[in-house]
Amino acid sequence: MVKKLITPLQKVLLQRRLCPACTRSLDKARLLESRANGTNIVECECTRVFVYDKDLDTFRRALQEEL
Ligand SMILES: [Zn+2]
């Protein structure tokens, strides 16, 4: 059975600025949008979308309502 949870491994990959799905560097992800609230919306080559928080210098998965 497949569980749809964020696994510890995925968390570690994000902390290392790597895409949890394909492990490409998120620093090389395509910038979709730079928002006024201090976040960037970036798209990995595997089409997954992430939010980069400039203040915290961290990546996380984008929520549906943020797209
Ligand atoms: Zn990816």
PDB file of the backbone (N, CA, C, O) and the ligand in Angstrom, with CONECT records:
HET     ZN  A 101       1
ATOM      1  N   MET A   1       0.834  -1.196   0.000  1.00  0.00           N
ATOM      2  CA  MET A   1       0.000   0.000   0.000  1.00  0.00           C
ATOM      3  C   MET A   1       0.875   1.254   0.000  1.00  0.00           C
ATOM      4  O   MET A   1       1.817   1.372   0.783  1.00  0.00           O
ATOM      5  N   VAL A   2       0.550   2.163  -0.874  1.00  0.00           N
ATOM      6  CA  VAL A   2       1.340   3.393  -0.977  1.00  0.00           C
ATOM      7  C   VAL A   2       0.710   4.476  -0.103  1.00  0.00           C
ATOM      8  O   VAL A   2      -0.472   4.790  -0.238  1.00  0.00           O
ATOM      9  N   LYS A   3       1.509   5.031   0.783  1.00  0.00           N
ATOM     10  CA  LYS A   3       1.024   6.113   1.633  1.00  0.00           C
ATOM     11  C   LYS A   3       1.426   7.451   1.045  1.00  0.00           C
ATOM     12  O   LYS A   3       2.559   7.633   0.598  1.00  0.00           O
ATOM     13  N   LYS A   4       0.492   8.381   1.050  1.00  0.00           N
ATOM     14  CA  LYS A   4       0.774   9.694   0.473  1.00  0.00           C
ATOM     15  C   LYS A   4       1.242  10.661   1.547  1.00  0.00           C
ATOM     16  O   LYS A   4       0.639  11.714   1.755  1.00  0.00           O
ATOM     17  N   LEU A   5       2.293  10.306   2.207  1.00  0.00           N
ATOM     18  CA  LEU A   5       2.865  11.172   3.224  1.00  0.00           C
ATOM     19  C   LEU A   5       4.183  11.733   2.722  1.00  0.00           C
ATOM     20  O   LEU A   5       4.837  11.153   1.856  1.00  0.00           O
ATOM     21  N   ILE A   6       4.555  12.864   3.278  1.00  0.00           N
ATOM     22  CA  ILE A   6       5.901  13.368   3.035  1.00  0.00           C
ATOM     23  C   ILE A   6       6.839  12.494   3.859  1.00  0.00           C
ATOM     24  O   ILE A   6       6.770  12.483   5.089  1.00  0.00           O
ATOM     25  N   THR A   7       7.689  11.785   3.196  1.00  0.00           N
ATOM     26  CA  THR A   7       8.578  10.884   3.918  1.00  0.00           C
ATOM     27  C   THR A   7       9.781  11.650   4.452  1.00  0.00           C
ATOM     28  O   THR A   7      10.119  12.720   3.943  1.00  0.00           O
ATOM     29  N   PRO A   8      10.424  11.104   5.473  1.00  0.00           N
ATOM     30  CA  PRO A   8      11.648  11.757   5.981  1.00  0.00           C
ATOM     31  C   PRO A   8      12.685  11.946   4.884  1.00  0.00           C
ATOM     32  O   PRO A   8      13.413  12.938   4.871  1.00  0.00           O
ATOM     33  N   LEU A   9      12.748  10.996   3.970  1.00  0.00           N
ATOM     34  CA  LEU A   9      13.723  11.121   2.877  1.00  0.00           C
ATOM     35  C   LEU A   9      13.421  12.345   2.016  1.00  0.00           C
ATOM     36  O   LEU A   9      14.330  13.085   1.640  1.00  0.00           O
ATOM     37  N   GLN A  10      12.144  12.556   1.707  1.00  0.00           N
ATOM     38  CA  GLN A  10      11.771  13.716   0.900  1.00  0.00           C
ATOM     39  C   GLN A  10      12.127  15.016   1.607  1.00  0.00           C
ATOM     40  O   GLN A  10      12.573  15.982   0.989  1.00  0.00           O
ATOM     41  N   LYS A  11      11.917  15.013   2.923  1.00  0.00           N
ATOM     42  CA  LYS A  11      12.258  16.197   3.714  1.00  0.00           C
ATOM     43  C   LYS A  11      13.749  16.498   3.627  1.00  0.00           C
ATOM     44  O   LYS A  11      14.162  17.641   3.431  1.00  0.00           O
ATOM     45  N   VAL A  12      14.536  15.453   3.774  1.00  0.00           N
ATOM     46  CA  VAL A  12      15.988  15.619   3.720  1.00  0.00           C
ATOM     47  C   VAL A  12      16.414  16.140   2.360  1.00  0.00           C
ATOM     48  O   VAL A  12      17.278  17.011   2.262  1.00  0.00           O
ATOM     49  N   LEU A  13      15.806  15.606   1.312  1.00  0.00           N
ATOM     50  CA  LEU A  13      16.153  16.063  -0.041  1.00  0.00           C
ATOM     51  C   LEU A  13      15.823  17.539  -0.218  1.00  0.00           C
ATOM     52  O   LEU A  13      16.608  18.290  -0.796  1.00  0.00           O
ATOM     53  N   LEU A  14      14.656  17.956   0.283  1.00  0.00           N
ATOM     54  CA  LEU A  14      14.285  19.370   0.174  1.00  0.00           C
ATOM     55  C   LEU A  14      15.252  20.251   0.967  1.00  0.00           C
ATOM     56  O   LEU A  14      15.630  21.335   0.521  1.00  0.00           O
ATOM     57  N   GLN A  15      15.640  19.773   2.136  1.00  0.00           N
ATOM     58  CA  GLN A  15      16.592  20.543   2.934  1.00  0.00           C
ATOM     59  C   GLN A  15      17.919  20.690   2.200  1.00  0.00           C
ATOM     60  O   GLN A  15      18.633  21.678   2.372  1.00  0.00           O
ATOM     61  N   ARG A  16      18.235  19.698   1.385  1.00  0.00           N
ATOM     62  CA  ARG A  16      19.472  19.778   0.600  1.00  0.00           C
ATOM     63  C   ARG A  16      19.253  20.483  -0.725  1.00  0.00           C
ATOM     64  O   ARG A  16      20.131  20.479  -1.588  1.00  0.00           O
ATOM     65  N   ARG A  17      18.087  21.087  -0.889  1.00  0.00           N
ATOM     66  CA  ARG A  17      17.744  21.857  -2.088  1.00  0.00           C
ATOM     67  C   ARG A  17      17.699  20.966  -3.321  1.00  0.00           C
ATOM     68  O   ARG A  17      18.091  21.368  -4.417  1.00  0.00           O
ATOM     69  N   LEU A  18      17.212  19.744  -3.116  1.00  0.00           N
ATOM     70  CA  LEU A  18      17.054  18.813  -4.223  1.00  0.00           C
ATOM     71  C   LEU A  18      15.589  18.459  -4.382  1.00  0.00           C
ATOM     72  O   LEU A  18      14.856  18.374  -3.397  1.00  0.00           O
ATOM     73  N   CYS A  19      15.161  18.252  -5.615  1.00  0.00           N
ATOM     74  CA  CYS A  19      13.786  17.842  -5.863  1.00  0.00           C
ATOM     75  C   CYS A  19      13.564  16.439  -5.295  1.00  0.00           C
ATOM     76  O   CYS A  19      14.329  15.529  -5.617  1.00  0.00           O
ATOM     77  N   PRO A  20      12.538  16.237  -4.457  1.00  0.00           N
ATOM     78  CA  PRO A  20      12.293  14.923  -3.858  1.00  0.00           C
ATOM     79  C   PRO A  20      11.915  13.869  -4.892  1.00  0.00           C
ATOM     80  O   PRO A  20      12.067  12.673  -4.645  1.00  0.00           O
ATOM     81  N   ALA A  21      11.424  14.306  -6.043  1.00  0.00           N
ATOM     82  CA  ALA A  21      10.962  13.358  -7.053  1.00  0.00           C
ATOM     83  C   ALA A  21      12.094  12.897  -7.974  1.00  0.00           C
ATOM     84  O   ALA A  21      12.205  11.709  -8.278  1.00  0.00           O
ATOM     85  N   CYS A  22      12.925  13.829  -8.412  1.00  0.00           N
ATOM     86  CA  CYS A  22      13.936  13.465  -9.410  1.00  0.00           C
ATOM     87  C   CYS A  22      15.354  13.778  -8.934  1.00  0.00           C
ATOM     88  O   CYS A  22      16.321  13.453  -9.623  1.00  0.00           O
ATOM     89  N   THR A  23      15.485  14.401  -7.775  1.00  0.00           N
ATOM     90  CA  THR A  23      16.769  14.736  -7.126  1.00  0.00           C
ATOM     91  C   THR A  23      17.625  15.730  -7.927  1.00  0.00           C
ATOM     92  O   THR A  23      18.824  15.856  -7.676  1.00  0.00           O
ATOM     93  N   ARG A  24      17.022  16.425  -8.876  1.00  0.00           N
ATOM     94  CA  ARG A  24      17.754  17.515  -9.517  1.00  0.00           C
ATOM     95  C   ARG A  24      17.891  18.676  -8.521  1.00  0.00           C
ATOM     96  O   ARG A  24      17.110  18.793  -7.577  1.00  0.00           O
ATOM     97  N   SER A  25      18.883  19.518  -8.748  1.00  0.00           N
ATOM     98  CA  SER A  25      19.073  20.668  -7.876  1.00  0.00           C
ATOM     99  C   SER A  25      17.971  21.696  -8.099  1.00  0.00           C
ATOM    100  O   SER A  25      17.713  22.104  -9.231  1.00  0.00           O
ATOM    101  N   LEU A  26      17.328  22.109  -7.018  1.00  0.00           N
ATOM    102  CA  LEU A  26      16.271  23.112  -7.143  1.00  0.00           C
ATOM    103  C   LEU A  26      16.842  24.509  -7.373  1.00  0.00           C
ATOM    104  O   LEU A  26      16.111  25.418  -7.764  1.00  0.00           O
ATOM    105  N   ASP A  27      18.117  24.684  -7.138  1.00  0.00           N
ATOM    106  CA  ASP A  27      18.732  25.970  -7.471  1.00  0.00           C
ATOM    107  C   ASP A  27      18.716  26.199  -8.974  1.00  0.00           C
ATOM    108  O   ASP A  27      18.828  27.333  -9.440  1.00  0.00           O
ATOM    109  N   LYS A  28      18.576  25.113  -9.732  1.00  0.00           N
ATOM    110  CA  LYS A  28      18.534  25.230 -11.194  1.00  0.00           C
ATOM    111  C   LYS A  28      17.111  25.159 -11.730  1.00  0.00           C
ATOM    112  O   LYS A  28      16.894  25.172 -12.941  1.00  0.00           O
ATOM    113  N   ALA A  29      16.145  25.084 -10.824  1.00  0.00           N
ATOM    114  CA  ALA A  29      14.751  25.015 -11.266  1.00  0.00           C
ATOM    115  C   ALA A  29      14.360  26.323 -11.942  1.00  0.00           C
ATOM    116  O   ALA A  29      14.919  27.380 -11.647  1.00  0.00           O
ATOM    117  N   ARG A  30      13.396  26.237 -12.852  1.00  0.00           N
ATOM    118  CA  ARG A  30      12.964  27.409 -13.613  1.00  0.00           C
ATOM    119  C   ARG A  30      12.100  28.324 -12.754  1.00  0.00           C
ATOM    120  O   ARG A  30      11.152  27.873 -12.111  1.00  0.00           O
ATOM    121  N   LEU A  31      12.432  29.600 -12.747  1.00  0.00           N
ATOM    122  CA  LEU A  31      11.645  30.572 -11.982  1.00  0.00           C
ATOM    123  C   LEU A  31      10.348  30.878 -12.730  1.00  0.00           C
ATOM    124  O   LEU A  31      10.366  31.365 -13.861  1.00  0.00           O
ATOM    125  N   LEU A  32       9.231  30.585 -12.081  1.00  0.00           N
ATOM    126  CA  LEU A  32       7.933  30.874 -12.699  1.00  0.00           C
ATOM    127  C   LEU A  32       7.448  32.261 -12.312  1.00  0.00           C
ATOM    128  O   LEU A  32       6.906  33.004 -13.130  1.00  0.00           O
ATOM    129  N   GLU A  33       7.657  32.588 -11.047  1.00  0.00           N
ATOM    130  CA  GLU A  33       7.097  33.838 -10.555  1.00  0.00           C
ATOM    131  C   GLU A  33       7.840  34.277  -9.296  1.00  0.00           C
ATOM    132  O   GLU A  33       8.162  33.461  -8.432  1.00  0.00           O
ATOM    133  N   SER A  34       8.106  35.585  -9.207  1.00  0.00           N
ATOM    134  CA  SER A  34       8.681  36.160  -8.005  1.00  0.00           C
ATOM    135  C   SER A  34       7.590  36.970  -7.327  1.00  0.00           C
ATOM    136  O   SER A  34       7.090  37.942  -7.895  1.00  0.00           O
ATOM    137  N   ARG A  35       7.219  36.577  -6.119  1.00  0.00           N
ATOM    138  CA  ARG A  35       6.068  37.210  -5.476  1.00  0.00           C
ATOM    139  C   ARG A  35       6.486  38.265  -4.467  1.00  0.00           C
ATOM    140  O   ARG A  35       7.594  38.231  -3.932  1.00  0.00           O
ATOM    141  N   ALA A  36       5.582  39.203  -4.217  1.00  0.00           N
ATOM    142  CA  ALA A  36       5.857  40.327  -3.325  1.00  0.00           C
ATOM    143  C   ALA A  36       6.022  39.885  -1.876  1.00  0.00           C
ATOM    144  O   ALA A  36       6.617  40.607  -1.076  1.00  0.00           O
ATOM    145  N   ASN A  37       5.505  38.710  -1.527  1.00  0.00           N
ATOM    146  CA  ASN A  37       5.594  38.259  -0.136  1.00  0.00           C
ATOM    147  C   ASN A  37       6.926  37.575   0.178  1.00  0.00           C
ATOM    148  O   ASN A  37       7.074  36.954   1.231  1.00  0.00           O
ATOM    149  N   GLY A  38       7.893  37.689  -0.735  1.00  0.00           N
ATOM    150  CA  GLY A  38       9.220  37.152  -0.455  1.00  0.00           C
ATOM    151  C   GLY A  38       9.413  35.703  -0.834  1.00  0.00           C
ATOM    152  O   GLY A  38      10.332  35.048  -0.344  1.00  0.00           O
ATOM    153  N   THR A  39       8.560  35.198  -1.699  1.00  0.00           N
ATOM    154  CA  THR A  39       8.732  33.821  -2.156  1.00  0.00           C
ATOM    155  C   THR A  39       8.865  33.793  -3.684  1.00  0.00           C
ATOM    156  O   THR A  39       8.358  34.660  -4.395  1.00  0.00           O
ATOM    157  N   ASN A  40       9.559  32.771  -4.147  1.00  0.00           N
ATOM    158  CA  ASN A  40       9.637  32.499  -5.572  1.00  0.00           C
ATOM    159  C   ASN A  40       8.922  31.184  -5.858  1.00  0.00           C
ATOM    160  O   ASN A  40       9.037  30.220  -5.101  1.00  0.00           O
ATOM    161  N   ILE A  41       8.185  31.162  -6.960  1.00  0.00           N
ATOM    162  CA  ILE A  41       7.580  29.917  -7.406  1.00  0.00           C
ATOM    163  C   ILE A  41       8.494  29.352  -8.490  1.00  0.00           C
ATOM    164  O   ILE A  41       8.753  30.006  -9.500  1.00  0.00           O
ATOM    165  N   VAL A  42       8.976  28.140  -8.271  1.00  0.00           N
ATOM    166  CA  VAL A  42       9.898  27.547  -9.239  1.00  0.00           C
ATOM    167  C   VAL A  42       9.372  26.192  -9.698  1.00  0.00           C
ATOM    168  O   VAL A  42       8.670  25.492  -8.967  1.00  0.00           O
ATOM    169  N   GLU A  43       9.732  25.847 -10.925  1.00  0.00           N
ATOM    170  CA  GLU A  43       9.299  24.583 -11.489  1.00  0.00           C
ATOM    171  C   GLU A  43      10.519  23.736 -11.825  1.00  0.00           C
ATOM    172  O   GLU A  43      11.415  24.168 -12.551  1.00  0.00           O
ATOM    173  N   CYS A  44      10.536  22.534 -11.289  1.00  0.00           N
ATOM    174  CA  CYS A  44      11.607  21.586 -11.588  1.00  0.00           C
ATOM    175  C   CYS A  44      11.426  21.054 -13.013  1.00  0.00           C
ATOM    176  O   CYS A  44      10.355  21.178 -13.607  1.00  0.00           O
ATOM    177  N   GLU A  45      12.488  20.467 -13.538  1.00  0.00           N
ATOM    178  CA  GLU A  45      12.410  19.889 -14.886  1.00  0.00           C
ATOM    179  C   GLU A  45      11.396  18.752 -14.964  1.00  0.00           C
ATOM    180  O   GLU A  45      10.916  18.425 -16.049  1.00  0.00           O
ATOM    181  N   CYS A  46      11.067  18.147 -13.824  1.00  0.00           N
ATOM    182  CA  CYS A  46      10.095  17.058 -13.812  1.00  0.00           C
ATOM    183  C   CYS A  46       8.669  17.602 -13.657  1.00  0.00           C
ATOM    184  O   CYS A  46       7.738  16.832 -13.422  1.00  0.00           O
ATOM    185  N   THR A  47       8.493  18.910 -13.785  1.00  0.00           N
ATOM    186  CA  THR A  47       7.221  19.647 -13.767  1.00  0.00           C
ATOM    187  C   THR A  47       6.621  19.824 -12.373  1.00  0.00           C
ATOM    188  O   THR A  47       5.534  20.388 -12.244  1.00  0.00           O
ATOM    189  N   ARG A  48       7.299  19.359 -11.335  1.00  0.00           N
ATOM    190  CA  ARG A  48       6.796  19.635  -9.993  1.00  0.00           C
ATOM    191  C   ARG A  48       7.110  21.085  -9.623  1.00  0.00           C
ATOM    192  O   ARG A  48       8.136  21.638 -10.021  1.00  0.00           O
ATOM    193  N   VAL A  49       6.211  21.677  -8.862  1.00  0.00           N
ATOM    194  CA  VAL A  49       6.340  23.097  -8.543  1.00  0.00           C
ATOM    195  C   VAL A  49       6.631  23.261  -7.051  1.00  0.00           C
ATOM    196  O   VAL A  49       6.027  22.604  -6.202  1.00  0.00           O
ATOM    197  N   PHE A  50       7.559  24.140  -6.765  1.00  0.00           N
ATOM    198  CA  PHE A  50       7.980  24.375  -5.386  1.00  0.00           C
ATOM    199  C   PHE A  50       7.949  25.858  -5.067  1.00  0.00           C
ATOM    200  O   PHE A  50       7.993  26.711  -5.953  1.00  0.00           O
ATOM    201  N   VAL A  51       7.872  26.139  -3.760  1.00  0.00           N
ATOM    202  CA  VAL A  51       7.931  27.513  -3.286  1.00  0.00           C
ATOM    203  C   VAL A  51       9.262  27.705  -2.582  1.00  0.00           C
ATOM    204  O   VAL A  51       9.613  26.957  -1.669  1.00  0.00           O
ATOM    205  N   TYR A  52       9.993  28.715  -3.020  1.00  0.00           N
ATOM    206  CA  TYR A  52      11.252  29.057  -2.365  1.00  0.00           C
ATOM    207  C   TYR A  52      11.029  30.286  -1.500  1.00  0.00           C
ATOM    208  O   TYR A  52      10.608  31.333  -1.990  1.00  0.00           O
ATOM    209  N   ASP A  53      11.313  30.152  -0.218  1.00  0.00           N
ATOM    210  CA  ASP A  53      11.162  31.262   0.721  1.00  0.00           C
ATOM    211  C   ASP A  53      12.496  31.975   0.850  1.00  0.00           C
ATOM    212  O   ASP A  53      13.461  31.408   1.363  1.00  0.00           O
ATOM    213  N   LYS A  54      12.552  33.219   0.384  1.00  0.00           N
ATOM    214  CA  LYS A  54      13.824  33.949   0.374  1.00  0.00           C
ATOM    215  C   LYS A  54      14.329  34.249   1.786  1.00  0.00           C
ATOM    216  O   LYS A  54      15.535  34.228   2.033  1.00  0.00           O
ATOM    217  N   ASP A  55      13.405  34.531   2.712  1.00  0.00           N
ATOM    218  CA  ASP A  55      13.819  34.848   4.079  1.00  0.00           C
ATOM    219  C   ASP A  55      14.395  33.625   4.783  1.00  0.00           C
ATOM    220  O   ASP A  55      15.440  33.703   5.429  1.00  0.00           O
ATOM    221  N   LEU A  56      13.701  32.497   4.652  1.00  0.00           N
ATOM    222  CA  LEU A  56      14.133  31.283   5.343  1.00  0.00           C
ATOM    223  C   LEU A  56      15.178  30.511   4.546  1.00  0.00           C
ATOM    224  O   LEU A  56      15.851  29.627   5.076  1.00  0.00           O
ATOM    225  N   ASP A  57      15.309  30.865   3.237  1.00  0.00           N
ATOM    226  CA  ASP A  57      16.224  30.159   2.345  1.00  0.00           C
ATOM    227  C   ASP A  57      15.901  28.662   2.295  1.00  0.00           C
ATOM    228  O   ASP A  57      16.790  27.814   2.375  1.00  0.00           O
ATOM    229  N   THR A  58      14.614  28.363   2.160  1.00  0.00           N
ATOM    230  CA  THR A  58      14.185  26.970   2.122  1.00  0.00           C
ATOM    231  C   THR A  58      13.205  26.739   0.965  1.00  0.00           C
ATOM    232  O   THR A  58      12.549  27.661   0.481  1.00  0.00           O
ATOM    233  N   PHE A  59      13.136  25.494   0.551  1.00  0.00           N
ATOM    234  CA  PHE A  59      12.165  25.076  -0.460  1.00  0.00           C
ATOM    235  C   PHE A  59      11.090  24.223   0.187  1.00  0.00           C
ATOM    236  O   PHE A  59      11.353  23.527   1.168  1.00  0.00           O
ATOM    237  N   ARG A  60       9.875  24.273  -0.356  1.00  0.00           N
ATOM    238  CA  ARG A  60       8.824  23.336   0.027  1.00  0.00           C
ATOM    239  C   ARG A  60       7.924  23.119  -1.169  1.00  0.00           C
ATOM    240  O   ARG A  60       7.941  23.891  -2.128  1.00  0.00           O
ATOM    241  N   ARG A  61       7.139  22.062  -1.102  1.00  0.00           N
ATOM    242  CA  ARG A  61       6.209  21.799  -2.192  1.00  0.00           C
ATOM    243  C   ARG A  61       5.150  22.898  -2.242  1.00  0.00           C
ATOM    244  O   ARG A  61       4.699  23.378  -1.202  1.00  0.00           O
ATOM    245  N   ALA A  62       4.756  23.293  -3.447  1.00  0.00           N
ATOM    246  CA  ALA A  62       3.721  24.302  -3.584  1.00  0.00           C
ATOM    247  C   ALA A  62       2.353  23.675  -3.319  1.00  0.00           C
ATOM    248  O   ALA A  62       2.086  22.547  -3.734  1.00  0.00           O
ATOM    249  N   LEU A  63       1.495  24.413  -2.628  1.00  0.00           N
ATOM    250  CA  LEU A  63       0.124  23.960  -2.402  1.00  0.00           C
ATOM    251  C   LEU A  63      -0.705  24.279  -3.619  1.00  0.00           C
ATOM    252  O   LEU A  63      -0.384  25.187  -4.386  1.00  0.00           O
ATOM    253  N   GLN A  64      -1.777  23.525  -3.794  1.00  0.00           N
ATOM    254  CA  GLN A  64      -2.627  23.705  -4.970  1.00  0.00           C
ATOM    255  C   GLN A  64      -3.093  25.150  -5.111  1.00  0.00           C
ATOM    256  O   GLN A  64      -3.105  25.691  -6.217  1.00  0.00           O
ATOM    257  N   GLU A  65      -3.476  25.778  -4.003  1.00  0.00           N
ATOM    258  CA  GLU A  65      -4.011  27.137  -4.081  1.00  0.00           C
ATOM    259  C   GLU A  65      -2.944  28.178  -4.373  1.00  0.00           C
ATOM    260  O   GLU A  65      -3.271  29.333  -4.643  1.00  0.00           O
ATOM    261  N   GLU A  66      -1.681  27.794  -4.323  1.00  0.00           N
ATOM    262  CA  GLU A  66      -0.624  28.753  -4.605  1.00  0.00           C
ATOM    263  C   GLU A  66      -0.279  28.807  -6.093  1.00  0.00           C
ATOM    264  O   GLU A  66       0.501  29.658  -6.521  1.00  0.00           O
ATOM    265  N   LEU A  67      -0.851  27.911  -6.870  1.00  0.00           N
ATOM    266  CA  LEU A  67      -0.497  27.836  -8.293  1.00  0.00           C
ATOM    267  C   LEU A  67      -1.438  28.647  -9.157  1.00  0.00           C
ATOM    268  O   LEU A  67      -1.276  28.687 -10.377  1.00  0.00           O
TER     269      LEU A  67
HETATM  270 ZN    ZN A 101      12.148  17.273 -10.075  1.00  0.00          ZN2+
END
